[in-house]
């Protein structure tokens, strides 16, 4: 009888330990689904980035708003819905200039929208940004392919600003709002 009681206690402890290990494993899996450590922040589903865009050519000025919403992601890529509307005074903002979804690859050394940070871009210094109450320290890169200066936050991979000028044409896109997504991870 004493042996039978010890076996029952040992079995109960073994089963309890097994159940706790399973629950711990499920907790780790659930945390990776919600906030995977292997994903950059810019690919977090639900993340909304809003950019103010200014386009100038000679005396012509145009203002636009670009909204990028991350719809989904998997191990190798993420899908974002991109909407660009004209906000120039007198323009009809109800007609989008661009409204589509795009799929972007996620890989080491790439910023959002597959911008290669290390192979092509030349670092030019840092710039501090404050967006939606959050501080970002962005690295400014010169892109020799386009001539643009692109500022990207190194902790999140998010594009903070793009500036291009040439042949009488000036283009500036600046992040003005960030919402949603999960702020629990950085790449």
C-alpha positions in Angstrom: 0.0 0.0 0.0 2.9 2.4 0.8 4.5 1.6 -2.6 1.2 2.2 -4.4 0.8 5.6 -2.8 4.4 6.6 -3.7 3.8 5.5 -7.3 0.6 7.6 -7.5 2.5 10.6 -6.1 5.3 10.1 -8.6 2.9 9.7 -11.4 1.0 12.9 -10.4 4.3 14.9 -10.2 5.4 13.6 -13.6 2.1 14.4 -15.2 2.1 17.9 -13.5 5.6 18.5 -14.8 4.7 17.4 -18.3 1.6 19.7 -18.3 3.7 22.6 -17.1 6.3 22.0 -19.8 3.5 21.9 -22.5 2.0 25.1 -21.2 5.4 26.8 -21.1 6.0 25.7 -24.7 2.6 27.0 -25.8 3.4 30.3 -24.0 6.7 30.6 -25.9 5.0 29.8 -29.2 2.2 32.3 -28.5 4.7 35.0 -27.7 6.6 34.3 -31.0 3.3 34.6 -32.9 2.5 37.9 -31.3 6.0 39.3 -31.2 8.5 37.2 -33.1 12.1 38.1 -32.3 13.2 37.2 -35.8 10.9 39.8 -37.5 11.7 43.5 -37.9 9.2 46.0 -36.5 8.3 47.4 -39.9 6.6 44.1 -40.8 4.3 43.9 -37.7 0.7 43.3 -38.8 -1.5 46.3 -38.0 1.3 48.8 -38.2 0.2 52.0 -39.9 2.8 54.5 -41.2 1.6 57.9 -42.6 4.0 60.0 -44.7 3.6 63.7 -45.8 4.9 64.0 -49.3 5.9 67.2 -51.0 6.6 67.3 -54.7 7.9 70.5 -56.3 8.9 71.2 -59.9 9.5 74.8 -60.8 6.4 76.7 -59.6 4.3 73.6 -59.4 3.7 72.2 -55.9 1.8 69.1 -54.9 1.1 67.6 -51.5 0.3 64.0 -50.9 -0.4 61.7 -48.0 0.9 58.1 -48.2 -0.5 55.5 -45.8 1.1 52.1 -45.5 -0.7 49.5 -43.5 0.9 46.1 -42.9 -1.7 43.4 -43.6 0.1 40.2 -43.0 3.5 38.6 -42.8 5.2 35.2 -42.8 8.8 34.1 -42.5 10.0 35.5 -45.8 7.9 38.5 -46.6 5.2 40.9 -45.5 2.2 42.4 -47.3 1.3 46.1 -47.1 -1.6 48.1 -48.4 -0.4 51.4 -49.8 -2.7 54.4 -50.4 -1.5 57.7 -51.7 -3.9 60.6 -52.0 -3.4 64.2 -53.3 -3.9 66.7 -50.5 -3.0 69.8 -52.6 -5.3 72.7 -52.0 -8.0 72.5 -54.7 -7.4 68.8 -55.6 -10.0 66.1 -55.2 -8.6 64.0 -52.3 -11.2 61.3 -52.9 -9.4 60.0 -56.0 -6.4 58.0 -54.9 -3.2 58.4 -56.8 -2.2 54.9 -55.8 -4.2 52.2 -54.0 -2.8 48.7 -54.1 -1.1 46.0 -52.0 2.5 45.2 -52.3 4.6 42.2 -51.1 8.0 42.9 -49.7 10.8 40.5 -48.9 12.3 40.4 -45.3 16.0 39.7 -45.1 19.0 40.7 -43.0 20.4 44.0 -44.2 17.1 45.2 -45.7 15.0 48.1 -44.4 11.3 48.4 -45.1 10.2 48.0 -48.7 13.4 45.9 -49.4 15.8 48.9 -49.2 19.3 47.5 -49.1 21.1 49.2 -46.2 24.6 47.7 -46.4 25.4 46.7 -50.0 24.6 49.8 -51.8 23.8 52.7 -49.4 26.4 55.0 -48.1 25.9 56.2 -44.5 26.0 60.0 -44.1 25.3 60.6 -40.4 22.4 60.5 -38.0 19.3 62.6 -37.5 16.8 62.6 -34.6 13.1 62.3 -35.3 10.0 62.6 -33.0 6.9 60.9 -34.4 3.7 60.2 -32.5 5.4 60.9 -29.2 8.2 58.4 -29.9 11.9 59.3 -30.5 13.8 57.7 -33.4 17.5 58.0 -34.1 17.7 57.7 -37.9 20.8 56.9 -40.0 20.9 59.0 -43.2 22.0 57.0 -46.2 22.9 58.3 -49.7 21.6 56.0 -52.4 24.0 56.3 -55.4 21.4 54.6 -57.7 18.8 57.3 -57.3 20.7 60.2 -55.7 18.2 60.2 -52.8 19.0 60.6 -49.1 17.0 58.1 -47.1 16.8 58.2 -43.4 16.0 54.9 -41.7 15.7 54.1 -38.0 18.3 51.4 -37.3 16.3 49.8 -34.4 13.1 49.3 -36.4 14.0 49.5 -40.1 11.3 52.1 -40.6 11.9 54.8 -43.2 11.7 58.2 -41.5 12.4 60.4 -44.5 13.3 60.4 -48.2 14.7 63.4 -49.9 15.5 63.7 -53.6 16.3 66.7 -55.8 17.6 66.9 -59.3 16.8 68.5 -62.7 14.4 71.0 -61.1 12.5 68.4 -59.3 12.3 68.1 -55.4 10.6 65.2 -53.6 10.4 64.9 -49.8 8.5 62.2 -47.9 8.5 62.5 -44.1 7.0 60.1 -41.5 4.3 62.1 -39.6 2.3 59.4 -37.8 2.8 55.8 -36.6 0.0 53.7 -35.2 -0.7 50.0 -34.4 1.6 47.1 -34.7 3.5 45.6 -31.9 6.2 47.7 -30.2 7.7 44.7 -28.4 10.5 43.9 -30.8 13.2 45.5 -32.9 15.4 43.9 -35.5 
